[in-house]
Amino acid sequence: MIEHTVCFSLLHDAGSAEEKEFLQAAVTDLAPIQGVEHFRVARQISAQSDFRWQLSMQFVDDDAYRAYNEHPDHQKFVGTRWATEVVKFQELDFIAETPS
């Protein structure tokens, strides 16, 4: 299982209609893509980070994750919304490990 996360800040003011529209577009455009599981939008509350938002989702394997990245709806969202409205971000992808 791959957990794909991205923490980010938008150019929009906190609580603005534009911020809400961006987040809703992420849900509408990305969550339904085949292979996406457990899609979540979360707001950052720690003073230790200046990222305001997080998107996270899970994929059963590398093929599902690759298909998501190549999917036309994902590519369109990245090209039309992400590229113009996100001012900074950090992407992190995880697989669970059992310490031995």
C-alpha positions as CSV (number, residue, x, y, z in Angstrom):
1,M,0.0,0.0,0.0
2,I,1.3,3.4,-1.0
3,E,0.3,6.5,0.9
4,H,0.6,9.6,-1.3
5,T,0.6,12.9,0.6
6,V,1.2,16.5,-0.4
7,C,1.3,19.4,2.0
8,F,0.8,22.8,0.4
9,S,-0.2,26.5,0.7
10,L,-2.4,28.3,-1.7
11,L,-2.1,31.9,-2.9
12,H,-5.7,32.4,-1.8
13,D,-6.6,33.9,1.6
14,A,-7.6,31.5,4.3
15,G,-11.3,30.9,4.3
16,S,-11.8,32.6,1.0
17,A,-14.3,31.4,-1.7
18,E,-11.3,30.7,-3.9
19,E,-9.6,28.5,-1.3
20,K,-12.9,26.5,-0.9
21,E,-13.3,26.2,-4.7
22,F,-9.7,24.8,-5.0
23,L,-10.3,22.2,-2.3
24,Q,-13.6,21.2,-3.7
25,A,-12.1,20.8,-7.1
26,A,-9.4,18.5,-5.7
27,V,-12.1,16.3,-4.2
28,T,-14.3,16.4,-7.4
29,D,-11.4,15.9,-9.8
30,L,-9.0,13.6,-8.0
31,A,-10.9,11.4,-5.6
32,P,-13.0,9.6,-8.3
33,I,-9.9,8.5,-10.3
34,Q,-9.7,4.7,-10.4
35,G,-7.3,3.4,-7.9
36,V,-7.5,6.2,-5.4
37,E,-8.5,5.0,-2.0
38,H,-9.1,6.9,1.3
39,F,-8.9,10.4,-0.3
40,R,-8.6,13.0,2.4
41,V,-8.3,16.8,2.7
42,A,-6.8,18.0,6.0
43,R,-6.0,21.5,7.4
44,Q,-2.7,22.0,9.1
45,I,-3.0,23.3,12.7
46,S,0.6,23.1,14.0
47,A,2.5,26.3,14.3
48,Q,5.7,24.4,13.4
49,S,4.7,24.2,9.7
50,D,3.7,27.0,7.3
51,F,1.9,24.6,5.0
52,R,-1.9,25.1,5.4
53,W,-3.3,22.0,3.7
54,Q,-2.7,18.3,3.0
55,L,-4.1,16.0,0.5
56,S,-3.6,12.3,1.1
57,M,-4.7,9.1,-0.6
58,Q,-3.7,5.5,-0.8
59,F,-2.9,3.2,-3.7
60,V,-2.8,-0.6,-3.6
61,D,0.5,-0.7,-5.6
62,D,2.9,1.1,-7.9
63,D,0.7,0.4,-11.0
64,A,-2.3,2.1,-9.4
65,Y,-0.1,5.1,-8.3
66,R,1.4,5.4,-11.8
67,A,-2.0,5.2,-13.4
68,Y,-3.2,8.0,-11.2
69,N,-0.3,10.2,-12.0
70,E,-0.9,9.6,-15.8
71,H,-4.6,9.9,-15.6
72,P,-6.0,12.8,-17.8
73,D,-8.1,14.2,-14.8
74,H,-5.0,14.4,-12.6
75,Q,-2.9,15.9,-15.4
76,K,-5.6,18.5,-16.0
77,F,-5.9,19.4,-12.3
78,V,-2.2,19.8,-12.0
79,G,-1.9,21.9,-15.1
80,T,-4.9,24.2,-14.6
81,R,-5.3,24.4,-10.8
82,W,-2.2,23.3,-9.0
83,A,0.3,25.1,-11.2
84,T,-1.5,28.4,-10.9
85,E,-2.9,28.4,-7.3
86,V,-0.3,26.5,-5.1
87,V,2.5,28.7,-3.9
88,K,4.6,26.0,-2.2
89,F,4.3,22.3,-1.5
90,Q,6.1,19.2,-0.3
91,E,5.2,15.7,-1.7
92,L,5.8,12.6,0.4
93,D,5.0,9.1,-0.5
94,F,5.2,6.2,2.0
95,I,5.0,2.5,2.2
96,A,4.6,0.8,5.6
97,E,7.6,-0.9,7.1
98,T,7.7,-3.3,10.0
99,P,10.9,-2.6,12.0
100,S,12.9,-5.8,12.7
